[in-house]
Amino acid sequence: MTTTPPPTKALSPTARHLWKRSRGLLLALILLTVTGVALAALQSGEQHGRLDPRSADRTGSRALAQLLAARGVTTQVVTTSEQAAAAAGPGTTLLVTDPDVLTPRQLTGLRTATAHTPGRIVLLAPGPATLTTFDTAVTTGSEVGNSARRPSCSLPAARRAGAAFLGGLRYTLTDGTADRCYLSAGRPTLLRRPGAAGGRDTVFLGSSDFLYNQRLGEHGNASLALQLLGAHKHLVWYLPSVSDPSSAQDDQHDFLDLIPSGWSWALLQLAIAAVFAAFWRARRLGPLVPERLPVTVPAAETTEGHARLYEQANARDRASAVLRAATRTRLAPLIGVAPTHAHTPDILLPAVHARLISAPEPEPSLHSLLFGATPVDDKALVHLADQLDELETAIVTEERHAPREHPDR
């Protein structure tokens, strides 16, 4: 009774299998792409950032810009330090919304351009680096929360405005004269330093919240903002940006400079652990260990699997060596060569040549076939397999037709 073997499952994945395995990833990529396009479309309108005089957002300053325009003050928005230095001519007010993002070179350039021209410069929440450049007599301490505070000073603009929503950084003056307003624990959150003869006065503000659209209508915020920024007919509104080309000229930092110093040893230990883990989990090249498989794998599948692995790795040397060794092992008993000498050319080749009586082959050709070099490409490898198969078939055919000696009866 003949039993039909079960059909062998193909090792090559079908299109359906590929779709089942990759559809989740494809759907996730499509969803991510659609979400990104939608967000880009929603944010592509005329929207601006914090303290931008063109922004109507809660933290924008369009309301203040419109009030200044109604008083005849023109507002010029600039985004680079070169533009700010060029626009801050005599009789202008220069507002720097985030001076601490500027490099020392940019701060020095602004200071040099505005030091000897009449006008005003307003710095919002300047830190120690900015204070060192603009006024070494002014230092800063801890921050306080914003709240409605009384002026408590003789500055006319503050006295007319009354209470304002101020706080943030507090400043200390080591020498000289200044207007100290809106105190917190005896230290001002608004400090005005008069300029030298013919120079600009400088206003240090600990917080910029009172300039926001959402805060401008509270207390005396609008009055204080209009008097500080509208003292001259032209206002240069400088919005510093990290994309400013001049910011790349100083203090070039690489990725390691951004890592806190306390994390250096931790990162080093993690790197060493990763190296050891890589060695632990790496492929170990050594002899194969036989083990009993949990299921019976058909020989055809095993052979095809090995062949595909060789093909993916371009291991033509290994594949050709296996083919030649298997052919020599099968030919040895057919031509009367001991298995121990199956891979010895001086013993195997003469015996093979002697068997090829009907179609003799020169010995150099046999040596190239059974012990030759690695095929140069896949086509040559297939040709080698065909030649080995033809050689083995010829030996088997010759063995079948060879006369046999019979013992005497």
Secondary structure, DSSP 8 states (H G I E B T S, - for coil): ----------SS--HHHHHHHHHHHHHHHHHHHHHHHHHHHHTSSS---TT-TT--STT--HHHHHHHHHTT-EEEEE-SHHHHHHH--TTEEEEES-GGGS-HHHHHHHHHHHTTSSEEEEEES--HHHHHHH-TTEEEEEEEEEEEE---S--HHHHHH-SEEEEEEEEEE-SS--EEEEEETTEEEEEEE--STT-EEEEEES--GGGSTTTTTSTTHHHHHHHHH-SSSEEEEE---TT-GGGGSS----GGGGS-GGGHHHHHHHHHHHHHHHHHHS---S-------SS---HHHHHHHHHHHHHHHT-HHHHHHHHHHHHHHHHHHHTT--GGGTT-HHHHHHHHHHH--SS---HHHHHHHHH----SSHHHHHHHHHHHHHHHHHHHHHHHHS-------
